[in-house]
Amino acid sequence: MGTLPRNRTGSQQYDEDKLGFGDIFTEHMLTIEYSAADGGWGSAKIIMVQDLSLHPAGMVLHYGQQVFEGLKAFSGPKDSDILLFRPDMNIARFNRSCERLCIPPLDPKIFMDQMAELLRRDRDWIPRSPGTSLYIRPTVIATDAHLGVRPSKKYLFFIILSPVGAYYPEGFEPVRIMVTDKYARAAAGGVGEAKTGANYAASLLAAEEAHAEGFTQVLWLNAVDKSAIEEVGTMNIFFRIDDEIITPKLGGTILPGVTRDSVLQLCRSKGMKVSERVISIGELVSAANKGKLQEVFGSGTAAVISPVSHFRYLGHDYIVADGKTGQVAKELFDEITGIQLAKKPDPYGWVVNVG
Ligand code: COI
């Protein structure tokens, strides 16, 4: 393939077939400022991507009042297509996260319309090689210059765009995950279900320790007694045990993933037995020991469907599906990416064309 940017201006030249995740940015960004004193959210501007200017007392820098989202735009069969996958879900989750972080919500229609406008402006940056997309990162930060702890009175909402390939270096090859009983990601009543930077900052040390031992990601257990499985650092997690598809139920500590919801709907529509319930690490280990654990896979916007070949718990290593990609993970990957690219029927009307 070896496609190079088509009509793109600017200095960044790259090979679409070698895209990683999150290093390359398009030309333009969207900004909307909020000021309580000036009556709320102002008007949207599309400007060249540039450094932000922020007072060193900007509240996001001290107290982490921040929310973000992640979604993807895909090229479609027609040159003019700009295909989004369930953007309404991301916008709704963004506003729920804002509510948790005391950030004023954005009008969902303005969010959608302005995001579409930005995408049309930078449409030539949507990659076309297999496995690539234009990752969209809406973010809001507290910008008030103030050192007392309270919600900010000023915010900056912005959207940046990044052409991406696979999230993990493994691509769609299986990843290895390490179960941590040392750290916790979220506790009931905390911010675990909000998409805020703090959750990711809190996960870094465990992830670094896992990387040092050759694992791609951490599998988190519940904070209280480290018995129930919650999620992987950047994905929700699914298990196939005795032909039951199981994922931990949402309950305030787990991110309500858009891909998670899509996986559940697709599996139910195929007549599979699907359960959103508590699954303990003990049940997982016992299923693995009895040969009943057929598959493990993660789901996420960035990762799509990511098969898991191997997990480590309390120093014991467990191999899943002989270290290969399982059948359900493969089917889901093909189906979801097929729908996203308008190559397969979209019975739920998930894809929105803003081209
Ligand atoms: C996503 O899947 O979009 C995420 O937000 C994961 C990550 C890159 C933080």
Residues whose N, C-alpha, C, O or C-beta is under 5 A from the ligand:
A	BS01	COI	G70 L71 T234 G300 T301 A302 A303
